[in-house]
Amino acid sequence: MAVSIAKLIPAAVKLQVAWHYTLLSQWQTIMGVLSLKAIIYKIEKSTVILGVYDSCWLQELYLLTPLLLDKINASLDNPHVKEIRFKRIVKQKEEKKRIDQPKTMSVEKTYSITDYEEKALETIHDSELRNALIAFRYRIFMTSTYQM
């Protein structure tokens, strides 16, 4: 009879560290949506080190440490985790970012004022203000076009 390897691992692991396997296997259930923001980076004795992708989330999770400790220990048979530490980690996609090379666009957009904007500009009698608004609208167009 075939047996899943997931069922064999707890029997093969020492009882002292069996809670490590439980924590790893139930991580998504324990953390819920937050499991997308933090992973188990390392487990050392009674300390869990969480790897966090974003420094903002690192700060938020740090502030939630007591709640996370309670939630993790509630999912284990005994309260094994005494401390949670955090480490900022970088996703592989972010490591290769290059800011110095401009991105090229495959399709060039042309700038034109819509009929609605044209009618609104006709109501403005001050030519200096009208030209300033046209220049402002052009800058908005250029920023939204080339910003990736």
TARA-V694485 format. One record per residue. RES is the residue in three letters. SS is DSSP state (alpha for helix, beta for strand, coil for the rest). OMEGA is omega in degrees with one decimal (999 if undefined). D_CENTER is the distance of its C-alpha to the mean C-alpha in Angstrom with 1 decimal. Layout:
BEGIN
res=RES ss=SS omega=OMEGA d_center=D_CENTER
res=RES ss=SS omega=OMEGA d_center=D_CENTER
END
This chain:
BEGIN
res=MET ss=coil omega=-179.5 d_center=42.7
res=ALA ss=coil omega=179.6 d_center=39.2
res=VAL ss=coil omega=179.1 d_center=36.7
res=SER ss=coil omega=179.1 d_center=32.9
res=ILE ss=alpha omega=178.4 d_center=31.7
res=ALA ss=alpha omega=178.4 d_center=29.2
res=LYS ss=alpha omega=-178.8 d_center=32.3
res=LEU ss=alpha omega=-175.6 d_center=34.0
res=ILE ss=alpha omega=-178.4 d_center=31.3
res=PRO ss=alpha omega=179.7 d_center=31.9
res=ALA ss=alpha omega=-178.1 d_center=35.6
res=ALA ss=alpha omega=-176.9 d_center=35.3
res=VAL ss=coil omega=177.4 d_center=33.0
res=LYS ss=coil omega=-180.0 d_center=34.8
res=LEU ss=alpha omega=-178.2 d_center=34.8
res=GLN ss=alpha omega=-178.3 d_center=33.5
res=VAL ss=alpha omega=178.7 d_center=30.2
res=ALA ss=alpha omega=179.1 d_center=30.0
res=TRP ss=alpha omega=175.7 d_center=27.5
res=HIS ss=alpha omega=179.9 d_center=25.0
res=TYR ss=alpha omega=179.0 d_center=25.3
res=THR ss=alpha omega=180.0 d_center=25.1
res=LEU ss=alpha omega=-179.8 d_center=21.9
res=LEU ss=alpha omega=-175.8 d_center=20.3
res=SER ss=alpha omega=-178.1 d_center=21.6
res=GLN ss=coil omega=-174.6 d_center=20.7
res=TRP ss=alpha omega=-178.7 d_center=17.2
res=GLN ss=alpha omega=178.4 d_center=15.6
res=THR ss=alpha omega=-178.3 d_center=18.5
res=ILE ss=alpha omega=-173.4 d_center=18.3
res=MET ss=alpha omega=-178.0 d_center=14.7
res=GLY ss=alpha omega=-178.0 d_center=14.4
res=VAL ss=alpha omega=-179.9 d_center=11.2
res=LEU ss=alpha omega=177.6 d_center=9.7
res=SER ss=alpha omega=174.6 d_center=10.4
res=LEU ss=alpha omega=-177.3 d_center=7.3
res=LYS ss=coil omega=-176.7 d_center=5.6
res=ALA ss=beta omega=176.4 d_center=8.8
res=ILE ss=beta omega=174.5 d_center=11.7
res=ILE ss=beta omega=-178.2 d_center=15.3
res=TYR ss=beta omega=-176.1 d_center=16.0
res=LYS ss=beta omega=173.5 d_center=19.6
res=ILE ss=beta omega=179.3 d_center=22.3
res=GLU ss=beta omega=-179.0 d_center=25.2
res=LYS ss=coil omega=-178.9 d_center=28.1
res=SER ss=coil omega=-179.7 d_center=26.9
res=THR ss=beta omega=175.4 d_center=23.6
res=VAL ss=beta omega=177.4 d_center=20.2
res=ILE ss=beta omega=-179.1 d_center=17.8
res=LEU ss=beta omega=174.5 d_center=14.1
res=GLY ss=beta omega=-176.4 d_center=11.8
res=VAL ss=beta omega=-175.4 d_center=8.5
res=TYR ss=coil omega=-173.4 d_center=5.9
res=ASP ss=coil omega=-177.7 d_center=5.6
res=SER ss=alpha omega=176.3 d_center=9.2
res=CYS ss=alpha omega=177.6 d_center=9.0
res=TRP ss=alpha omega=176.8 d_center=7.7
res=LEU ss=alpha omega=179.2 d_center=10.3
res=GLN ss=alpha omega=-179.6 d_center=12.8
res=GLU ss=alpha omega=-179.1 d_center=12.3
res=LEU ss=alpha omega=176.4 d_center=12.6
res=TYR ss=alpha omega=179.1 d_center=15.5
res=LEU ss=alpha omega=179.2 d_center=17.2
res=LEU ss=coil omega=-175.4 d_center=17.0
res=THR ss=alpha omega=180.0 d_center=18.5
res=PRO ss=alpha omega=178.8 d_center=21.9
res=LEU ss=alpha omega=178.5 d_center=20.5
res=LEU ss=alpha omega=177.2 d_center=18.4
res=LEU ss=alpha omega=179.6 d_center=21.6
res=ASP ss=alpha omega=-178.3 d_center=23.7
res=LYS ss=alpha omega=179.2 d_center=21.6
res=ILE ss=alpha omega=-178.4 d_center=21.4
res=ASN ss=alpha omega=177.3 d_center=25.1
res=ALA ss=alpha omega=-179.8 d_center=26.1
res=SER ss=alpha omega=179.2 d_center=24.9
res=LEU ss=coil omega=-179.3 d_center=27.0
res=ASP ss=coil omega=176.7 d_center=30.8
res=ASN ss=coil omega=177.8 d_center=31.2
res=PRO ss=coil omega=-177.3 d_center=29.0
res=HIS ss=coil omega=-174.4 d_center=28.2
res=VAL ss=coil omega=-179.7 d_center=25.1
res=LYS ss=coil omega=-176.0 d_center=26.3
res=GLU ss=beta omega=173.6 d_center=23.4
res=ILE ss=beta omega=174.6 d_center=19.7
res=ARG ss=beta omega=-177.0 d_center=18.4
res=PHE ss=beta omega=178.9 d_center=15.0
res=LYS ss=beta omega=177.0 d_center=14.2
res=ARG ss=beta omega=176.8 d_center=11.6
res=ILE ss=coil omega=-176.2 d_center=11.1
res=VAL ss=coil omega=174.6 d_center=10.3
res=LYS ss=coil omega=-178.1 d_center=9.5
res=GLN ss=alpha omega=-179.2 d_center=12.9
res=LYS ss=alpha omega=-178.9 d_center=12.1
res=GLU ss=alpha omega=-178.0 d_center=11.1
res=GLU ss=alpha omega=-173.5 d_center=14.3
res=LYS ss=coil omega=-178.6 d_center=16.6
res=LYS ss=coil omega=175.0 d_center=15.8
res=ARG ss=coil omega=-177.5 d_center=19.2
res=ILE ss=coil omega=-173.4 d_center=19.6
res=ASP ss=coil omega=-179.9 d_center=23.4
res=GLN ss=coil omega=179.6 d_center=24.2
res=PRO ss=coil omega=177.7 d_center=24.3
res=LYS ss=coil omega=178.9 d_center=23.2
res=THR ss=coil omega=179.0 d_center=26.1
res=MET ss=coil omega=179.8 d_center=26.4
res=SER ss=coil omega=-179.2 d_center=28.3
res=VAL ss=coil omega=177.9 d_center=29.8
res=GLU ss=coil omega=176.4 d_center=31.3
res=LYS ss=coil omega=177.6 d_center=31.3
res=THR ss=coil omega=-177.1 d_center=34.4
res=TYR ss=coil omega=173.3 d_center=34.7
res=SER ss=coil omega=178.9 d_center=37.0
res=ILE ss=coil omega=179.3 d_center=37.6
res=THR ss=coil omega=178.2 d_center=37.6
res=ASP ss=alpha omega=179.2 d_center=40.9
res=TYR ss=alpha omega=179.1 d_center=39.5
res=GLU ss=alpha omega=178.6 d_center=38.5
res=GLU ss=alpha omega=179.1 d_center=41.9
res=LYS ss=alpha omega=179.2 d_center=43.7
res=ALA ss=alpha omega=179.4 d_center=41.8
res=LEU ss=alpha omega=178.4 d_center=42.6
res=GLU ss=alpha omega=-179.9 d_center=46.3
res=THR ss=coil omega=-179.7 d_center=46.5
res=ILE ss=coil omega=-175.8 d_center=45.8
res=HIS ss=coil omega=179.2 d_center=49.1
res=ASP ss=coil omega=-175.6 d_center=47.9
res=SER ss=alpha omega=179.6 d_center=47.3
res=GLU ss=alpha omega=177.8 d_center=45.4
res=LEU ss=alpha omega=179.6 d_center=42.9
res=ARG ss=alpha omega=178.9 d_center=42.7
res=ASN ss=alpha omega=177.9 d_center=42.0
res=ALA ss=alpha omega=178.6 d_center=39.3
res=LEU ss=alpha omega=177.6 d_center=37.6
res=ILE ss=alpha omega=178.9 d_center=37.9
res=ALA ss=alpha omega=178.6 d_center=36.4
res=PHE ss=alpha omega=179.1 d_center=33.5
res=ARG ss=alpha omega=178.2 d_center=32.8
res=TYR ss=alpha omega=178.1 d_center=33.0
res=ARG ss=alpha omega=176.9 d_center=30.5
res=ILE ss=alpha omega=179.4 d_center=28.0
res=PHE ss=alpha omega=-177.2 d_center=28.8
res=MET ss=alpha omega=179.5 d_center=28.3
res=THR ss=alpha omega=-178.4 d_center=25.0
res=SER ss=alpha omega=-179.7 d_center=23.5
res=THR ss=alpha omega=-172.2 d_center=25.2
res=TYR ss=alpha omega=179.6 d_center=24.1
res=GLN ss=coil omega=-177.5 d_center=20.6
res=MET ss=coil omega=999 d_center=18.1
END
